[in-house]
């Protein structure tokens, strides 16, 4: 087990060690099938493992801005739903602006 995998597992455990949607439990064997989903993509500062961040920064980011989800189907469906909601919100915002103008 690599250092990266051990750290990812410890971060997953901080978020309960299971998918926030379906409840599937994280193990070392299926760790690669879990992802940290940012609740607000606009506040996203990094993707897990993409940079050499200080451990404290990563832990703070994950525990305050993310939920743990399995990559399929939960993360895929959550992302679709989030994108759909953002499109609807943007459309409503544009309609309101047209009404004002």
N, CA, C and O of each residue as an XYZ file, in Angstrom:
404
protein
N       0.841     -1.176      0.000
C       0.000      0.000      0.000
C       0.889      1.244      0.000
O       1.782      1.384      0.836
N       0.632      2.131     -0.941
C       1.449      3.336     -1.057
C       1.054      4.359      0.002
O      -0.004      4.250      0.623
N       1.917      5.354      0.200
C       1.629      6.442      1.138
C       0.362      7.181      0.714
O      -0.470      7.544      1.546
N       0.234      7.397     -0.591
C      -0.923      8.103     -1.125
C      -2.218      7.345     -0.797
O      -3.208      7.955     -0.395
N      -2.209      6.029     -0.967
C      -3.392      5.215     -0.691
C      -3.739      5.239      0.799
O      -4.910      5.312      1.170
N      -2.723      5.177      1.634
C      -2.966      5.218      3.077
C      -3.566      6.559      3.478
O      -4.477      6.615      4.304
N      -3.057      7.634      2.895
C      -3.565      8.959      3.210
C      -5.006      9.118      2.700
O      -5.854      9.670      3.400
N      -5.277      8.639      1.488
C      -6.629      8.726      0.946
C      -7.606      7.943      1.829
O      -8.720      8.399      2.087
N      -7.182      6.761      2.290
C      -8.038      5.948      3.162
C      -8.306      6.683      4.471
O      -9.434      6.665      4.963
N      -7.295      7.327      5.041
C      -7.511      8.042      6.307
C      -8.457      9.229      6.101
O      -9.263      9.534      6.980
N      -8.364      9.900      4.948
C      -9.288     10.998      4.640
C     -10.703     10.457      4.455
O     -11.669     11.071      4.910
N     -10.827      9.317      3.793
C     -12.142      8.692      3.602
C     -12.738      8.324      4.960
O     -13.939      8.488      5.177
N     -11.922      7.839      5.853
C     -12.398      7.473      7.190
C     -12.892      8.700      7.958
O     -13.834      8.603      8.744
N     -12.258      9.849      7.733
C     -12.707     11.085      8.386
C     -14.129     11.459      7.969
O     -14.852     12.111      8.722
N     -14.520     11.045      6.774
C     -15.860     11.342      6.281
C     -16.829     10.177      6.499
O     -17.880     10.101      5.863
N     -16.466      9.293      7.389
C     -17.371      8.195      7.745
C     -17.031      6.854      7.136
O     -17.579      5.831      7.548
N     -16.134      6.839      6.158
C     -15.680      5.573      5.593
C     -16.682      4.858      4.708
O     -16.537      3.667      4.431
N     -17.709      5.590      4.261
C     -18.681      4.969      3.360
C     -19.268      6.022      2.431
O     -19.200      7.220      2.706
N     -19.844      5.558      1.330
C     -20.471      6.449      0.367
C     -21.625      7.183      1.040
O     -22.477      6.564      1.677
N     -21.647      8.491      0.897
C     -22.691      9.304      1.520
C     -24.066      9.048      0.913
O     -25.080      9.424      1.499
N     -24.109      8.411     -0.254
C     -25.386      8.177     -0.927
C     -25.878      6.740     -0.735
O     -26.993      6.522     -0.261
N     -25.046      5.762     -1.103
C     -25.514      4.366     -1.048
C     -25.031      3.601      0.179
O     -25.542      2.519      0.471
N     -24.053      4.148      0.902
C     -23.575      3.504      2.114
C     -22.519      2.432      1.921
O     -22.142      1.759      2.881
N     -22.029      2.258      0.684
C     -20.984      1.250      0.432
C     -19.735      1.603      1.238
O     -19.309      2.758      1.249
N     -19.162      0.636      1.896
C     -18.019      0.844      2.787
C     -16.698      0.859      2.028
O     -16.488      0.068      1.108
N     -15.817      1.761      2.422
C     -14.475      1.860      1.828
C     -13.562      0.828      2.473
O     -13.518      0.695      3.696
N     -12.832      0.097      1.627
C     -11.775     -0.797      2.098
C     -10.524     -0.485      1.282
O     -10.592      0.258      0.303
N      -9.400     -1.039      1.674
C      -8.190     -0.827      0.888
C      -8.339     -1.411     -0.516
O      -7.757     -0.895     -1.471
N      -9.110     -2.476     -0.639
C      -9.283     -3.128     -1.942
C     -10.129     -2.314     -2.916
O      -9.890     -2.355     -4.123
N     -11.124     -1.569     -2.404
C     -11.992     -0.804     -3.306
C     -11.778      0.705     -3.209
O     -12.580      1.481     -3.729
N     -10.716      1.116     -2.554
C     -10.424      2.536     -2.341
C     -10.409      3.335     -3.644
O     -10.853      4.483     -3.681
N      -9.901      2.726     -4.703
C      -9.795      3.417     -5.995
C     -11.157      3.733     -6.607
O     -11.242      4.511     -7.557
N     -12.215      3.143     -6.075
C     -13.554      3.383     -6.624
C     -14.309      4.481     -5.877
O     -15.497      4.687     -6.123
N     -13.639      5.182     -4.974
C     -14.265      6.272     -4.217
C     -13.639      7.609     -4.576
O     -12.456      7.701     -4.905
N     -14.476      8.651     -4.501
C     -14.015     10.003     -4.833
C     -14.552     10.995     -3.816
O     -15.560     10.750     -3.154
N     -13.857     12.122     -3.705
C     -14.302     13.210     -2.845
C     -15.041     14.208     -3.718
O     -14.455     14.824     -4.608
N     -16.333     14.363     -3.458
C     -17.169     15.260     -4.261
C     -17.300     16.598     -3.551
O     -17.766     16.665     -2.413
N     -16.885     17.669     -4.234
C     -17.025     19.011     -3.676
C     -18.489     19.434     -3.753
O     -19.094     19.415     -4.825
N     -19.047     19.813     -2.619
C     -20.449     20.218     -2.573
C     -20.687     21.495     -3.365
O     -21.744     21.662     -3.972
N     -19.723     22.384     -3.362
C     -19.816     23.600     -4.164
C     -18.585     23.654     -5.060
O     -17.502     24.008     -4.594
N     -18.731     23.310     -6.339
C     -17.574     23.274     -7.233
C     -16.857     24.616     -7.373
O     -15.685     24.656     -7.748
N     -17.552     25.707     -7.076
C     -16.924     27.035     -7.162
C     -15.889     27.255     -6.073
O     -15.016     28.112     -6.216
N     -15.970     26.498     -4.991
C     -15.023     26.642     -3.885
C     -13.880     25.638     -3.949
O     -13.040     25.583     -3.051
N     -13.854     24.851     -5.010
C     -12.853     23.794     -5.166
C     -11.469     24.412     -5.350
O     -11.259     25.232     -6.244
N     -10.527     24.009     -4.495
C      -9.170     24.533     -4.586
C      -8.194     23.543     -5.202
O      -7.125     23.938     -5.667
N      -8.544     22.268     -5.211
C      -7.653     21.261     -5.774
C      -8.426     19.981     -5.999
O      -9.541     19.820     -5.504
N      -7.830     19.076     -6.743
C      -8.353     17.716     -6.830
C      -7.393     16.828     -6.059
O      -6.181     17.041     -6.081
N      -7.928     15.852     -5.393
C      -7.122     14.994     -4.526
C      -5.983     14.362     -5.319
O      -6.216     13.704     -6.333
N      -4.770     14.561     -4.861
C      -3.614     13.942     -5.491
C      -3.034     14.714     -6.668
O      -2.036     14.282     -7.244
N      -3.633     15.846     -7.041
C      -3.133     16.563     -8.211
C      -1.932     17.447     -7.898
O      -1.138     17.753     -8.787
N      -1.798     17.852     -6.663
C      -0.686     18.715     -6.251
C      -0.085     18.188     -4.960
O      -0.654     17.324     -4.292
N       1.035     18.709     -4.638
C       1.668     18.371     -3.364
C       1.234     19.409     -2.335
O       1.942     20.386     -2.091
N       0.083     19.192     -1.744
C      -0.447     20.090     -0.727
C      -0.029     19.602      0.643
O       0.299     18.430      0.833
N      -0.046     20.518      1.591
C       0.208     20.101      2.968
C      -0.964     19.252      3.433
O      -2.114     19.525      3.090
N      -0.673     18.242      4.198
C      -1.706     17.334      4.675
C      -2.844     18.082      5.387
O      -4.015     17.744      5.215
N      -2.498     19.080      6.172
C      -3.517     19.831      6.910
C      -4.474     20.542      5.964
O      -5.675     20.612      6.224
N      -3.940     21.073      4.861
C      -4.787     21.758      3.883
C      -5.753     20.789      3.217
O      -6.927     21.103      3.022
N      -5.255     19.623      2.874
C      -6.092     18.613      2.223
C      -7.180     18.148      3.181
O      -8.346     18.054      2.797
N      -6.812     17.859      4.413
C      -7.783     17.389      5.395
C      -8.857     18.450      5.622
O     -10.040     18.120      5.708
N      -8.459     19.716      5.721
C      -9.429     20.799      5.917
C     -10.360     20.896      4.716
O     -11.574     21.016      4.881
N      -9.805     20.846      3.520
C     -10.610     20.936      2.297
C     -11.639     19.799      2.240
O     -12.817     20.030      1.967
N     -11.185     18.595      2.495
C     -12.056     17.429      2.385
C     -13.145     17.441      3.452
O     -14.311     17.189      3.147
N     -12.782     17.727      4.685
C     -13.762     17.628      5.766
C     -14.735     18.802      5.792
O     -15.800     18.689      6.398
N     -14.411     19.913      5.163
C     -15.319     21.061      5.193
C     -16.068     21.274      3.887
O     -17.101     21.944      3.883
N     -15.582     20.727      2.779
C     -16.184     21.032      1.488
C     -16.612     19.816      0.674
O     -17.182     19.965     -0.407
N     -16.347     18.624      1.178
C     -16.582     17.422      0.365
C     -17.449     16.391      1.069
O     -17.610     16.396      2.289
N     -18.001     15.506      0.244
C     -18.596     14.277      0.746
C     -17.910     13.135      0.019
O     -17.381     13.310     -1.079
N     -17.922     11.971      0.636
C     -17.302     10.787      0.043
C     -18.366     10.004     -0.716
O     -19.410      9.664     -0.160
N     -18.099      9.721     -1.980
C     -19.047      8.957     -2.799
C     -18.308      7.934     -3.643
O     -17.153      8.132     -4.021
N     -18.997      6.831     -3.934
C     -18.406      5.855     -4.847
C     -18.523      6.419     -6.265
O     -19.475      7.129     -6.587
N     -17.543      6.092     -7.101
C     -17.481      6.741     -8.419
C     -18.645      6.368     -9.328
O     -19.101      7.193    -10.120
N     -19.129      5.140     -9.221
C     -20.253      4.732    -10.064
C     -21.176      3.843     -9.258
O     -20.709      2.883     -8.645
N     -22.420      4.115     -9.237
C     -23.136      5.133     -9.995
C     -23.303      6.458     -9.250
O     -23.698      7.456     -9.853
N     -23.011      6.481     -7.959
C     -23.378      7.639     -7.133
C     -22.737      8.955     -7.577
O     -23.445      9.948     -7.744
N     -21.422      8.986     -7.771
C     -20.771     10.236     -8.146
C     -21.217     10.698     -9.527
O     -21.416     11.892     -9.755
N     -21.371      9.762    -10.435
C     -21.813     10.096    -11.789
C     -23.200     10.741    -11.748
O     -23.427     11.775    -12.376
N     -24.117     10.130    -11.012
C     -25.484     10.648    -10.914
C     -25.524     11.984    -10.170
O     -26.269     12.888    -10.550
N     -24.728     12.106     -9.121
C     -24.670     13.355     -8.358
C     -24.163     14.502     -9.217
O     -24.684     15.615     -9.149
N     -23.153     14.232    -10.018
C     -22.600     15.253    -10.910
C     -23.627     15.662    -11.957
O     -23.772     16.849    -12.252
N     -24.334     14.700    -12.517
C     -25.380     15.014    -13.500
C     -26.454     15.903    -12.880
O     -26.880     16.892    -13.477
N     -26.884     15.535    -11.674
C     -27.932     16.278    -10.997
C     -27.456     17.698    -10.658
O     -28.206     18.659    -10.827
N     -26.229     17.829    -10.187
C     -25.671     19.140     -9.859
C     -25.603     20.016    -11.099
O     -25.994     21.183    -11.062
N     -25.110     19.461    -12.189
C     -25.013     20.229    -13.440
C     -26.385     20.658    -13.935
O     -26.554     21.775    -14.424
N     -27.363     19.770    -13.806
C     -28.730     20.086    -14.223
C     -29.293     21.239    -13.379
O     -29.923     22.153    -13.911
N     -29.063     21.188    -12.079
C     -29.535     22.252    -11.180
C     -28.862     23.584    -11.498
O     -29.511     24.629    -11.472
N     -27.572     23.550    -11.795
C     -26.861     24.785    -12.139
C     -27.398     25.382    -13.434
O     -27.533     26.600    -13.546
N     -27.706     24.530    -14.415
C     -28.274     25.030    -15.672
C     -29.633     25.681    -15.438
O     -29.918     26.741    -15.997
N     -30.469     25.056    -14.619
C     -31.790     25.616    -14.322
C     -31.652     26.938    -13.579
O     -32.358     27.900    -13.884
N     -30.752     26.990    -12.612
C     -30.542     28.221    -11.849
C     -30.049     29.343    -12.757
O     -30.500     30.482    -12.634
N     -29.132     29.032    -13.665
C     -28.623     30.049    -14.588
C     -29.721     30.538    -15.535
O     -29.792     31.724    -15.858
N     -30.563     29.622    -15.970
C     -31.656     29.984    -16.866
C     -32.637     30.922    -16.156
O     -33.084     31.911    -16.738
N     -32.968     30.613    -14.905
C     -33.865     31.464    -14.121
C     -33.246     32.844    -13.886
O     -33.925     33.869    -13.947
N     -31.964     32.840    -13.622
C     -31.261     34.105    -13.399
C     -31.323     34.973    -14.661
O     -31.574     36.175    -14.575
N     -31.096     34.369    -15.820
C     -31.167     35.116    -17.093
C     -32.561     35.628    -17.342
O     -32.716     36.746    -17.833
N     -33.592     34.852    -17.021
C     -34.960     35.294    -17.202
C     -35.289     36.499    -16.326
O     -35.963     37.430    -16.767
N     -34.814     36.478    -15.094
C     -35.043     37.594    -14.178
C     -34.348     38.849    -14.687
O     -34.897     39.947    -14.603
N     -33.142     38.685    -15.214
C     -32.419     39.830    -15.764
C     -33.165     40.443    -16.946
O     -33.214     41.665    -17.094
N     -33.741     39.589    -17.782
C     -34.514     40.082    -18.926
C     -35.728     40.865    -18.459
O     -36.087     41.872    -19.069
N     -36.374     40.408    -17.372
C     -37.531     41.091    -16.825
C     -37.155     42.467    -16.288
O     -37.939     43.411    -16.386
N     -35.975     42.580    -15.730
C     -35.519     43.863    -15.168
C     -35.182     44.841    -16.279
O     -35.469     46.035    -16.181
N     -34.577     44.330    -17.322
C     -34.132     45.184    -18.441
C     -35.270     45.515    -19.301
O     -35.108     46.222    -20.295
